[in-house]
Amino acid sequence: MDYMQRQKRVRQLAKKVNQQRKRQALKIDILCNDFIGAQRNFINKLDTIAFAAHFYESLLGTNDISTLFYTAGKLIKQKIIDVNMAFILRKTDNFELHILENDEPITLDKQRLENCFTNELVNDICKANKVCSLDDLFAMGMGGNPTWLNKISAVTIPIARSGLSAGFILLYRSSKNKITKAEINHISAVTGGLYKAISSCKVLSNASD
């Protein structure tokens, strides 16, 4: 074997080794990314569990619906920063609106998204019984100032248990700080218990009347 052939074989071998190293490095990167992603998901789940535990503990013993919503609203606002929110409960011919008063921020030119809701829209949201985005609300016929609505990020999260909807939680803030999937998951984790607490408060209220 002459010198040129040996050089060619060495280059081929080096190329093969480099290719193997690149494939190995890619596999390691994928494994690391998967591990980091799994760890992040695990931490988020732990955070959600901790929030739910604190939320339920704080509501224990509450038998007045106004106090219930005040406490629940405070906890949600502590978890989701700079959010405007309301609890909207379904009724036969109307709906109940519960807002945390004297609790900033209500920015966005002091307009409130709650004013865009009608009884028909509330019923449609409750029938959907799912997390609804602003686009979903538009599709259901929600009206309002388009210029203002384009400046916000909003979701409704059903207050439901076993497929039964009592209403929903409305969350909104500036579109510059969109409501995240993780934040939605945090709140969704406590709505089943909130439904039960609302039902208990109504039973106690009816019993005392």
C-alpha positions as CSV (number, residue, x, y, z in Angstrom):
1,M,0.0,0.0,0.0
2,D,1.5,3.3,-1.1
3,Y,1.6,6.5,0.8
4,M,-1.4,8.1,-1.0
5,Q,-3.6,5.1,-0.3
6,R,-2.7,5.2,3.4
7,Q,-3.5,8.9,3.6
8,K,-6.9,8.2,1.9
9,R,-7.7,5.5,4.4
10,V,-6.7,7.7,7.3
11,R,-8.9,10.5,6.1
12,Q,-11.8,8.1,5.6
13,L,-11.3,6.7,9.1
14,A,-11.1,10.2,10.6
15,K,-14.3,11.2,8.8
16,K,-16.1,8.1,10.0
17,V,-14.9,8.8,13.6
18,N,-16.1,12.4,13.4
19,Q,-19.4,11.3,12.1
20,Q,-19.8,8.9,14.9
21,R,-18.9,11.6,17.4
22,K,-21.4,14.0,15.9
23,R,-24.1,11.4,16.1
24,Q,-23.2,10.6,19.7
25,A,-23.1,14.3,20.6
26,L,-26.6,14.7,19.1
27,K,-27.9,11.8,21.1
28,I,-26.4,13.2,24.3
29,D,-28.0,16.6,23.5
30,I,-31.4,15.0,22.9
31,L,-31.1,13.1,26.1
32,C,-30.1,16.2,28.1
33,N,-32.9,18.2,26.6
34,D,-35.4,15.5,27.4
35,F,-34.1,15.3,30.9
36,I,-34.3,19.1,31.4
37,G,-37.8,19.1,29.9
38,A,-38.9,16.3,32.2
39,Q,-37.4,18.0,35.2
40,R,-39.1,21.3,34.3
41,N,-42.5,19.5,33.9
42,F,-41.9,17.8,37.3
43,I,-41.2,21.1,39.0
44,N,-44.2,22.7,37.4
45,K,-46.4,19.8,38.6
46,L,-45.0,20.1,42.2
47,D,-45.7,23.8,42.0
48,T,-49.3,23.2,41.0
49,I,-49.8,20.6,43.7
50,A,-48.4,23.0,46.3
51,F,-50.7,25.8,45.1
52,A,-53.7,23.5,45.1
53,A,-52.9,22.3,48.7
54,H,-52.6,25.9,49.9
55,F,-55.7,27.0,48.1
56,Y,-57.9,24.2,49.6
57,E,-56.5,24.7,53.0
58,S,-57.3,28.5,52.8
59,L,-60.9,27.7,51.9
60,L,-61.6,25.3,54.7
61,G,-64.4,26.4,56.9
62,T,-65.6,29.1,54.6
63,N,-69.4,29.0,54.4
64,D,-70.2,32.4,52.9
65,I,-69.9,32.7,49.1
66,S,-68.7,36.3,49.2
67,T,-65.9,35.4,51.6
68,L,-65.1,32.3,49.5
69,F,-64.6,34.3,46.3
70,Y,-62.7,37.0,48.1
71,T,-60.3,34.4,49.5
72,A,-60.0,32.4,46.3
73,G,-59.5,35.6,44.3
74,K,-56.7,36.8,46.5
75,L,-54.9,33.4,46.2
76,I,-55.2,33.4,42.5
77,K,-53.9,37.0,42.2
78,Q,-50.9,36.1,44.4
79,K,-50.2,33.2,42.0
80,I,-50.8,35.0,38.7
81,I,-49.2,38.4,38.7
82,D,-50.9,41.5,37.4
83,V,-54.0,39.7,36.3
84,N,-57.6,41.1,36.3
85,M,-60.1,38.5,37.2
86,A,-63.8,37.7,38.0
87,F,-65.9,34.8,39.0
88,I,-69.0,34.4,36.8
89,L,-71.7,32.0,38.0
90,R,-74.4,30.6,35.8
91,K,-78.0,31.1,36.8
92,T,-81.3,30.1,35.2
93,D,-82.2,33.5,33.6
94,N,-79.1,35.5,34.3
95,F,-75.6,35.3,35.8
96,E,-73.8,36.4,39.0
97,L,-70.6,38.4,38.7
98,H,-68.1,38.5,41.5
99,I,-65.1,40.8,41.3
100,L,-62.4,41.6,43.8
101,E,-63.0,45.3,44.5
102,N,-60.2,47.8,45.4
103,D,-57.6,45.4,44.1
104,E,-55.4,46.7,41.3
105,P,-54.5,46.4,38.5
106,I,-57.4,47.4,36.3
107,T,-55.4,49.1,33.6
108,L,-56.1,49.1,29.8
109,D,-57.8,52.5,30.0
110,K,-59.9,51.4,32.9
111,Q,-62.1,49.2,30.7
112,R,-63.3,45.9,32.0
113,L,-63.8,42.8,30.0
114,E,-66.6,41.7,32.3
115,N,-68.8,44.3,30.7
116,C,-68.7,42.4,27.4
117,F,-70.5,39.4,28.8
118,T,-74.2,38.6,28.2
119,N,-76.4,35.9,29.6
120,E,-76.3,34.1,26.2
121,L,-72.5,34.2,26.1
122,V,-72.2,33.0,29.7
123,N,-74.4,30.0,28.9
124,D,-72.4,29.2,25.8
125,I,-69.2,29.3,27.7
126,C,-70.6,27.0,30.4
127,K,-72.0,24.6,27.8
128,A,-68.5,24.4,26.2
129,N,-67.1,23.5,29.6
130,K,-63.5,24.0,28.5
131,V,-60.8,26.6,28.7
132,C,-61.7,29.3,26.2
133,S,-59.4,31.8,24.6
134,L,-60.3,35.3,23.5
135,D,-60.7,33.9,19.9
136,D,-63.2,31.3,21.3
137,L,-65.2,34.1,23.0
138,F,-65.3,36.0,19.7
139,A,-66.5,32.9,17.9
140,M,-69.3,32.7,20.5
141,G,-70.4,36.2,19.7
142,M,-68.7,38.3,22.3
143,G,-68.8,42.0,21.3
144,G,-66.7,44.9,22.5
145,N,-64.2,47.5,21.3
146,P,-61.9,45.7,18.8
147,T,-59.0,48.1,19.4
148,W,-59.1,47.5,23.1
149,L,-59.7,43.8,22.9
150,N,-56.6,43.4,20.7
151,K,-54.5,44.7,23.6
152,I,-55.4,42.0,26.0
153,S,-54.8,38.3,26.7
154,A,-57.8,36.5,28.2
155,V,-59.1,33.1,29.1
156,T,-62.1,31.6,30.8
157,I,-61.5,28.5,33.0
158,P,-64.6,26.4,33.8
159,I,-65.6,25.9,37.4
160,A,-66.8,22.4,37.0
161,R,-66.9,18.9,38.5
162,S,-67.9,15.6,36.9
163,G,-69.0,17.5,33.8
164,L,-71.3,19.9,35.7
165,S,-70.5,23.6,35.2
166,A,-71.3,26.2,37.9
167,G,-69.7,29.0,35.9
168,F,-66.1,30.0,35.1
169,I,-63.2,32.2,36.2
170,L,-62.3,35.0,33.8
171,L,-58.6,36.0,33.7
172,Y,-57.2,38.8,31.6
173,R,-54.2,41.2,31.3
174,S,-52.1,43.0,28.7
175,S,-51.3,41.0,25.6
176,K,-47.7,42.1,26.2
177,N,-47.7,39.6,29.1
178,K,-49.8,36.8,27.8
179,I,-51.4,34.3,30.2
180,T,-49.4,31.2,30.0
181,K,-50.3,27.5,29.8
182,A,-48.6,26.9,33.2
183,E,-50.7,29.6,34.8
184,I,-53.9,28.1,33.3
185,N,-52.9,24.7,34.6
186,H,-52.4,26.1,38.1
187,I,-55.9,27.5,38.2
188,S,-57.5,24.5,36.4
189,A,-56.1,22.3,39.2
190,V,-58.3,23.9,41.9
191,T,-61.6,24.5,40.0
192,G,-63.1,21.1,41.0
193,G,-62.6,21.9,44.7
194,L,-63.9,25.4,44.1
195,Y,-67.0,24.0,42.5
196,K,-67.6,21.8,45.6
197,A,-67.0,24.8,47.9
198,I,-69.5,26.9,46.0
199,S,-72.1,24.2,46.2
200,S,-71.6,23.8,49.9
201,C,-72.0,27.6,50.4
202,K,-75.2,27.6,48.5
203,V,-76.6,24.7,50.5
204,L,-75.8,26.5,53.8
205,S,-77.2,29.7,52.5
206,N,-80.5,28.0,51.5
207,A,-80.7,26.2,54.8
208,S,-80.4,29.5,56.7
209,D,-83.1,31.3,54.7
